[in-house]
Amino acid sequence: MFGLGPRKRPSRKGTGSFVDVPQDLLKEIEQLERHFTVDIAKLKQITNHFVEELEKGLSMEGGSIPMNPTWVMSFPTGYETGTYLALDMGGTNLRVCEITLTEQKSEFDIIQSKYRMPEELKTGEADELWEYIADCLSQFIETHHGDTSKLDKLPLGFTFSYPATQHYVDEGVLQRWTKGFDIAGVEGHNVVPMFEAALAQRGVPIKLTALINDTTGTLIASAYTDTKMKIGCIFGTGCNAAYMENCGSIPKLAHMNLPPDTPMAINCEWGAFDNEHKVLPRTPYDIIIDKDSPRPGQQAFEKMIAGLYLGEVFRLVLVDLHDNHETHIFAGQDISKLRKAYSLDSSFLSAIEEDPFENLSETFELFQNKLNISPSHPELELIRRTAELIGTRAARLSACGVAAISKKKGYETCHVGADGSVFNKYPHFKERGAQALREILDWPEKADPKDDDPIEILAAEDGSGVGAALIAALTLQRVKDGNMHGILHPENFK
Ligand code: GLC
């Protein structure tokens, strides 16, 4: 049974059945199962290749996974203190927080405001993006601090969750846009001066202390409250992880002569895993997604897992089954709404997987309301199975990344802090990921179902808020202690 995806439907009332599904449609379902099922042998093969690719990314030559050193050089102790600003430039929202790390161990206070990230900005002009961000920050500070003329500059941790080479903790050269962003003139450039220029123009009293990836923030925030946390992951619009490496195991940093046992957090940017298409079981649908994306050939792993793409894979399957197969699903119906690229997001899939009714009546309504399509009952069964297959594949593949880091580091037991809309909201994602980890790492069946797994993926602390504040605090502290490695602007640390 392992590796075949969930045949039982834990969330559905009644058993659900394919008895009234005609033969031709059943054949289509079986074909989809062959396309989307990742069995144990494949999971293990992917994981082993992943370990090699992690190593390659750290080597002098580099590989397709960037493995970016972040200059975060310790875990928090829990005793960090101070007040910091944190800015998170995500795909949907812009979040600004003020975080106070209190005297009490591992405790903090937080105030925050969310601003919508206008869709047009994601593919517009660079200046407009930076100006919008500076305006939001300025508004936040005015609301919470009133007259800013006498205010000391506040230290800021800026969570910029795109692949960026960091020669310094306060610098980041964007390697390429991911998650559907496509703004000219930013790739290949250091984003910090662009951002600082917009702040300076408005006189916003902020000094940038650290540029941070959301995964690194997640790792550090989670380790603040749980010292067993060794890996931080995001399963959201994008998909990525960070973990703590030793400088001695990072050949591409050898020229810095850092003590070999000094820790260094690595932002893996594992979304780029297998851009060469050596091991991932890509379906024709994955190939279309890649071809039609703003950056074809990039983020091969991410495109099979992340929230941005799950709904699109699903949509492509349905359009294909309408147009190109012997059984034309939704025959005679107008599927023009379904033809619109990226019109279904992963919450659509979640809703299908969550439909509790034997007759899938909620799914039927979803299709009617959103797409103007009235699926037959057998078609509803196919729809449900397709959603399960896509969601299960995403969870199982993402477990390969976690297993690979654990194997590389020799972690037999640890906690993994995870965040992101897919992890938090997609039904069964956690259980499916845990099951895949068990298969990859050959854990014996639990004696008691309540027992913990040796490696557990748990809900993380707030990485882009508390994590960013902690990284700012850790950086200020180490500068104070005289560790100036990877500091570009010492004047910002006084
Ligand atoms: C994309 C970004 C990466 C980020 C991830 C999760 O993969 O490239 O930097 O960590 O999405 O948000």
Residues whose N, C-alpha, C, O or C-beta is under 5 A from the ligand:
A	BS01	GLC	S161 Y162 P163 T178 D214 T215 I234 G238 C239 N240 G271
